[in-house]
Amino acid sequence: MGFVRVLSDDHLAAYVEDVMVHAGYRGSGVGEKILARLLEEVSSVANVSLFCEPPVAPFYERAASG
């Protein structure tokens, strides 16, 4: 259904590279669940960052505030 990829040193920095969800599952909450799980895993990392295209920024903003 989907996956996320992150690069991290497990201490100072984590960089989210991809959150990919199969087109048939988009809008069903799969991406939010995957990203929430990732954020749990890197919760001890000081800085979590990503770059994204403007059309998908609201997705990440919702996840960061949730």
Z-matrix of the N, CA and C atoms (Angstrom, degrees):
N
C 1 1.430
C 2 1.521 1 111.23
N 3 1.352 2 117.88 1 -40.59
C 4 1.446 3 119.18 2 -179.99
C 5 1.510 4 112.30 3 -173.93
N 6 1.336 5 115.90 4 173.64
C 7 1.456 6 120.98 5 177.45
C 8 1.519 7 109.66 6 -157.11
N 9 1.316 8 115.15 7 163.78
C 10 1.458 9 122.55 8 174.20
C 11 1.517 10 107.50 9 -131.69
N 12 1.334 11 115.04 10 148.77
C 13 1.464 12 119.45 11 178.27
C 14 1.519 13 107.90 12 -130.14
N 15 1.321 14 115.38 13 134.71
C 16 1.464 15 121.04 14 -179.56
C 17 1.524 16 109.07 15 -138.92
N 18 1.318 17 115.74 16 144.47
C 19 1.462 18 122.13 17 171.66
C 20 1.518 19 106.87 18 -108.48
N 21 1.331 20 117.23 19 132.86
C 22 1.455 21 119.66 20 -177.00
C 23 1.519 22 111.05 21 -153.60
N 24 1.324 23 114.28 22 151.46
C 25 1.460 24 119.93 23 171.23
C 26 1.531 25 110.44 24 -97.60
N 27 1.338 26 116.86 25 6.60
C 28 1.470 27 124.73 26 179.28
C 29 1.520 28 113.88 27 62.68
N 30 1.320 29 116.83 28 17.69
C 31 1.461 30 118.72 29 179.89
C 32 1.530 31 111.90 30 -144.35
N 33 1.316 32 116.55 31 -64.72
C 34 1.460 33 120.07 32 -174.05
C 35 1.524 34 114.39 33 -96.52
N 36 1.318 35 118.30 34 -35.51
C 37 1.457 36 119.37 35 -172.76
C 38 1.522 37 112.77 36 -144.69
N 39 1.311 38 114.24 37 144.49
C 40 1.464 39 122.40 38 172.05
C 41 1.522 40 106.66 39 -138.37
N 42 1.308 41 116.15 40 136.03
C 43 1.455 42 121.91 41 -178.98
C 44 1.528 43 108.65 42 -123.53
N 45 1.308 44 115.87 43 116.03
C 46 1.459 45 121.35 44 178.00
C 47 1.521 46 107.48 45 -78.26
N 48 1.317 47 116.30 46 117.71
C 49 1.462 48 120.80 47 -178.39
C 50 1.514 49 112.60 48 -91.95
N 51 1.312 50 117.54 49 -44.20
C 52 1.462 51 120.79 50 -175.12
C 53 1.519 52 110.97 51 -145.73
N 54 1.295 53 115.81 52 140.91
C 55 1.458 54 123.13 53 162.25
C 56 1.523 55 103.89 54 -127.17
N 57 1.316 56 115.10 55 111.40
C 58 1.464 57 120.25 56 -175.73
C 59 1.530 58 109.34 57 -119.61
N 60 1.330 59 115.38 58 131.27
C 61 1.461 60 121.49 59 177.40
C 62 1.526 61 107.68 60 -129.73
N 63 1.311 62 115.86 61 132.90
C 64 1.460 63 121.70 62 177.34
C 65 1.530 64 108.35 63 -54.49
N 66 1.319 65 116.32 64 138.80
C 67 1.465 66 121.54 65 -176.08
C 68 1.528 67 112.83 66 -53.43
N 69 1.307 68 117.49 67 -35.11
C 70 1.459 69 121.01 68 -179.04
C 71 1.518 70 114.10 69 -69.30
N 72 1.332 71 117.59 70 -14.77
C 73 1.464 72 121.77 71 -178.12
C 74 1.523 73 112.84 72 -110.46
N 75 1.327 74 117.69 73 -3.46
C 76 1.460 75 120.41 74 -179.42
C 77 1.519 76 110.10 75 -63.73
N 78 1.314 77 115.59 76 140.22
C 79 1.458 78 121.14 77 -178.97
C 80 1.510 79 114.02 78 86.33
N 81 1.334 80 117.18 79 1.01
C 82 1.466 81 120.70 80 -177.70
C 83 1.523 82 113.16 81 -101.60
N 84 1.333 83 117.28 82 0.18
C 85 1.463 84 120.37 83 179.53
C 86 1.517 85 114.31 84 96.45
N 87 1.318 86 117.48 85 -2.70
C 88 1.463 87 120.64 86 -178.89
C 89 1.527 88 110.69 87 -61.64
N 90 1.318 89 117.75 88 -47.04
C 91 1.466 90 120.89 89 -179.47
C 92 1.514 91 112.18 90 -60.53
N 93 1.331 92 116.78 91 -42.25
C 94 1.457 93 120.88 92 178.88
C 95 1.529 94 111.08 93 -62.32
N 96 1.322 95 116.96 94 -41.56
C 97 1.467 96 120.65 95 179.63
C 98 1.524 97 111.40 96 -65.87
N 99 1.322 98 116.26 97 -43.19
C 100 1.464 99 120.43 98 179.39
C 101 1.524 100 110.11 99 -63.13
N 102 1.327 101 116.61 100 -45.41
C 103 1.459 102 120.12 101 -178.86
C 104 1.528 103 111.41 102 -67.75
N 105 1.324 104 117.97 103 -38.03
C 106 1.465 105 120.99 104 177.24
C 107 1.528 106 110.50 105 -61.23
N 108 1.303 107 116.64 106 -42.16
C 109 1.472 108 121.20 107 178.24
C 110 1.526 109 110.70 108 -63.34
N 111 1.328 110 116.39 109 -43.12
C 112 1.456 111 120.40 110 177.30
C 113 1.529 112 110.69 111 -60.16
N 114 1.322 113 117.09 112 -45.71
C 115 1.460 114 120.11 113 -178.66
C 116 1.528 115 111.84 114 -63.82
N 117 1.323 116 117.57 115 -31.78
C 118 1.465 117 120.61 116 172.29
C 119 1.525 118 110.30 117 -62.62
N 120 1.325 119 116.12 118 -45.18
C 121 1.463 120 121.59 119 -177.37
C 122 1.529 121 112.66 120 -63.58
N 123 1.334 122 117.54 121 -33.28
C 124 1.466 123 120.55 122 -177.72
C 125 1.526 124 112.34 123 -104.70
N 126 1.327 125 117.35 124 18.83
C 127 1.464 126 120.89 125 -175.31
C 128 1.520 127 113.51 126 -61.57
N 129 1.318 128 118.61 127 -22.98
C 130 1.466 129 120.59 128 179.32
C 131 1.530 130 112.74 129 -88.80
N 132 1.324 131 117.40 130 -4.39
C 133 1.462 132 121.97 131 -179.36
C 134 1.533 133 108.59 132 -80.74
N 135 1.323 134 116.51 133 135.69
C 136 1.466 135 121.70 134 -175.09
C 137 1.529 136 112.92 135 -64.76
N 138 1.322 137 118.39 136 -42.98
C 139 1.467 138 121.97 137 -176.48
C 140 1.515 139 110.26 138 -130.36
N 141 1.321 140 115.71 139 121.58
C 142 1.458 141 121.86 140 174.84
C 143 1.523 142 106.18 141 -114.28
N 144 1.330 143 116.17 142 124.74
C 145 1.463 144 118.91 143 -176.25
C 146 1.523 145 111.24 144 -137.32
N 147 1.338 146 114.06 145 166.57
C 148 1.448 147 121.30 146 175.16
C 149 1.519 148 108.21 147 -162.34
N 150 1.301 149 115.10 148 161.25
C 151 1.452 150 122.92 149 170.87
C 152 1.511 151 106.18 150 -120.44
N 153 1.334 152 116.49 151 139.91
C 154 1.464 153 119.25 152 179.12
C 155 1.523 154 109.65 153 -147.91
N 156 1.303 155 114.42 154 166.01
C 157 1.457 156 121.59 155 176.12
C 158 1.535 157 108.92 156 -74.99
N 159 1.312 158 118.51 157 146.01
C 160 1.472 159 121.42 158 -178.37
C 161 1.533 160 115.44 159 -51.10
N 162 1.334 161 119.95 160 -38.18
C 163 1.476 162 117.95 161 -178.76
C 164 1.529 163 114.75 162 -62.79
N 165 1.331 164 118.64 163 -24.33
C 166 1.468 165 120.09 164 -179.48
C 167 1.527 166 112.77 165 -101.55
N 168 1.321 167 117.98 166 -0.51
C 169 1.469 168 120.58 167 179.42
C 170 1.529 169 112.71 168 -56.66
N 171 1.343 170 120.66 169 -41.18
C 172 1.476 171 119.35 170 179.12
C 173 1.526 172 113.55 171 -58.31
N 174 1.323 173 117.04 172 -33.80
C 175 1.474 174 120.32 173 176.84
C 176 1.525 175 110.34 174 -58.74
N 177 1.325 176 116.94 175 -48.42
C 178 1.458 177 120.86 176 -178.47
C 179 1.525 178 111.65 177 -71.51
N 180 1.320 179 117.82 178 -34.28
C 181 1.457 180 120.68 179 177.48
C 182 1.526 181 110.89 180 -63.71
N 183 1.315 182 117.28 181 -41.56
C 184 1.468 183 121.10 182 176.82
C 185 1.527 184 110.11 183 -62.37
N 186 1.310 185 116.66 184 -43.19
C 187 1.460 186 120.76 185 -178.72
C 188 1.516 187 110.98 186 -64.49
N 189 1.330 188 117.28 187 -39.66
C 190 1.462 189 120.95 188 -178.69
C 191 1.527 190 111.94 189 -69.29
N 192 1.316 191 117.21 190 -29.95
C 193 1.457 192 119.68 191 -178.36
C 194 1.512 193 112.43 192 -90.58
N 195 1.347 194 115.90 193 -12.90
C 196 1.464 195 120.39 194 -176.36
C 197 1.454 196 110.85 195 -82.24
